[in-house]
Each structure stands twice: as structure tokens, then as C-alpha cells.
Amino acid sequence: MFQSNSLTTRIAVGKGIGFLIGLLAFIFIPYFLPGSSTALTWGFFLWYITFGAIIGVFGVYTKAPLINIAIPWWFRGPYVGGWLNFIISLIAYDTLEQLMVSAFGNNGLLSSPFWLVLEGVIVGFVIDYFATRFGGEGAEILNQNV
């Protein structure tokens, strides 16, 4: 399907998986949070497309820039995914709290918005696995033709 390893392929794979996850969020958020705004559903949809693209771009880094330690894909993707969802959890805490309480109950185990960090770790792992599998990794992918 893909002819060569390239950064473009990594980004396309990441955006494709992000599209699918964002589409699921777009479909199911109105069921978990009736009366939610269309901005929230579109925001989740577009967030996960961007999420996948960012994880795809980070495939260029196979070593930590300052400390020169190898960063394997199975650490890099989950780290970036967890970090991105941690930031979004801080930015949109109140709205995400309503969504999580609506889905899991007021005193439910998963009612904290910070569970989205774990979800970001898992999704980041999946995206980076497929992006690395089909698009490669490291600086050499910058010089490949698409």
C-alpha cells in the first residue's frame, strides 16, 4: 500500500487513525452528554486528527535532543499522547468533567477528566505503532520521496 517510509506517510497514518477516533467521539459524545454543543463534538473530532498528526511528526525523533538517549516508538507515542491529553484536560477541565460524570456517574471510578491522559497514552501507542510500521521513523524519513 505504501511504497516508502516517509514523514508524509507517518503523518497520513496518524491523521487517519485520529480521524477514526475523532469520528467515534463525534458520534458518541451527544449520547454521553445530551445537550452538548456542536463545538464540543467538532472539537473532539478535530483534536484527534491533530493528535495523530503530531504523533506522526514526532517520529523523526529517535533520540532525546539534550540527553542523547534512545526513544523507542513504544515510549515516544504514549508519552506525546499522554502529554497532549494532559494539556487538554487542564484547558477544558470543567467541560470534560461534565462529560465524564455524565458517562460514569458522580462518584464513578472514571469520573475524573484526567483519565483522558491514560486514554491519550493508549491512543498514542496505537498511532505510533502504525505510523512507525507504515511510515518508518528517524531522520532518514525526512529525505524520502513520497
ChimeraX attribute file (.defattr): number of C-alpha atoms within 10 A of each C-alpha:
attribute: neighborCount
match mode: 1-to-1
recipient: residues
	/A:1	4
	/A:2	9
	/A:3	10
	/A:4	14
	/A:5	22
	/A:6	27
	/A:7	28
	/A:8	18
	/A:9	22
	/A:10	31
	/A:11	24
	/A:12	20
	/A:13	25
	/A:14	30
	/A:15	25
	/A:16	18
	/A:17	23
	/A:18	25
	/A:19	21
	/A:20	14
	/A:21	19
	/A:22	24
	/A:23	18
	/A:24	14
	/A:25	19
	/A:26	19
	/A:27	13
	/A:28	13
	/A:29	19
	/A:30	16
	/A:31	12
	/A:32	17
	/A:33	16
	/A:34	11
	/A:35	9
	/A:36	15
	/A:37	12
	/A:38	12
	/A:39	9
	/A:40	16
	/A:41	20
	/A:42	14
	/A:43	14
	/A:44	20
	/A:45	21
	/A:46	17
	/A:47	19
	/A:48	25
	/A:49	22
	/A:50	18
	/A:51	24
	/A:52	29
	/A:53	23
	/A:54	20
	/A:55	29
	/A:56	29
	/A:57	19
	/A:58	19
	/A:59	26
	/A:60	18
	/A:61	16
	/A:62	17
	/A:63	14
	/A:64	11
	/A:65	9
	/A:66	6
	/A:67	7
	/A:68	9
	/A:69	10
	/A:70	13
	/A:71	14
	/A:72	14
	/A:73	24
	/A:74	14
	/A:75	14
	/A:76	23
	/A:77	30
	/A:78	25
	/A:79	18
	/A:80	20
	/A:81	27
	/A:82	24
	/A:83	17
	/A:84	20
	/A:85	24
	/A:86	21
	/A:87	13
	/A:88	17
	/A:89	20
	/A:90	12
	/A:91	11
	/A:92	11
	/A:93	16
	/A:94	12
	/A:95	14
	/A:96	20
	/A:97	17
	/A:98	18
	/A:99	21
	/A:100	22
	/A:101	19
	/A:102	16
	/A:103	16
	/A:104	14
	/A:105	13
	/A:106	14
	/A:107	9
	/A:108	12
	/A:109	10
	/A:110	15
	/A:111	19
	/A:112	19
	/A:113	22
	/A:114	20
	/A:115	16
	/A:116	20
	/A:117	21
	/A:118	16
	/A:119	16
	/A:120	23
	/A:121	23
	/A:122	16
	/A:123	22
	/A:124	31
	/A:125	23
	/A:126	18
	/A:127	29
	/A:128	33
	/A:129	19
	/A:130	17
	/A:131	32
	/A:132	23
	/A:133	14
	/A:134	19
	/A:135	25
	/A:136	22
	/A:137	25
	/A:138	15
	/A:139	14
	/A:140	12
	/A:141	20
	/A:142	13
	/A:143	10
	/A:144	12
	/A:145	11
	/A:146	12
